[in-house]
Amino acid sequence: MLRPAFLAPVVDLLFPPRCPLCGATLAMHGGLCAACWANLEIRGAGLRAVPAPAGNNAGA
């Protein structure tokens, strides 16, 4: 939901930005704190990219 820029300080006062995982305060809405981001496990992060086989016409 978009909100007008002039309402942002009021919204931040009523609903301070917090990490959704641990509740730590944040500088702005829409993210994780540094500790939670560091502990986040991203599936497939260690896999290398495999190129598509030659002649693959998928999406054409």
N, C-alpha and C positions, 0 to 999 in steps of 0.2 A: 504494500500500500504506500503510495507516495503521499508525502505531507509537505505543505508549504514551508519554505526555508525559515520564515519568521516564527513558526511554531516549534522548530527543533529544540531550542533551549527549554521551552516549557515541557515538552515531552521528555527530554533528558532529565529534568528536575523531578518529574513525577515517576518516570520509569528509567532509573539510571542504567546505562549500558553494563551488562554483566555477561560473563562467560556462561553459555548454556549448559556446560558440563559440570563446572565446579562452583560457579557463582562469584568468581573473582571479578573485581571491577575492571572495566575496559575503557579505552579512550573514546570509542564510538561503537554503535550497534552493528551487529552483523558479523561477528567473528569469534574466535576462540582466544583464550589467554595464551601466553607463551609456553607455560608449563603443559597445558593440555595439547597444544599444537605439537610440542616436542614428543609427547607420548602417543600421538595419534598413529595408528597403524594403517597404512594405505595398501590395500591389496594390489599385488602385481607391481609394486614399486621397484622390486629387484629384477624384474624380467626385462630382457632386451627386446627391442622392437624387431619383428620379423617382417621383411618386405613381402608384399603380395606377389604371388607367382606371375610370371610373364604371361600375357594372354588372358588375364582375368578381366572380363568385360562386365563385371558386376556394376550396376549403377549406370550403365551406358544405354 
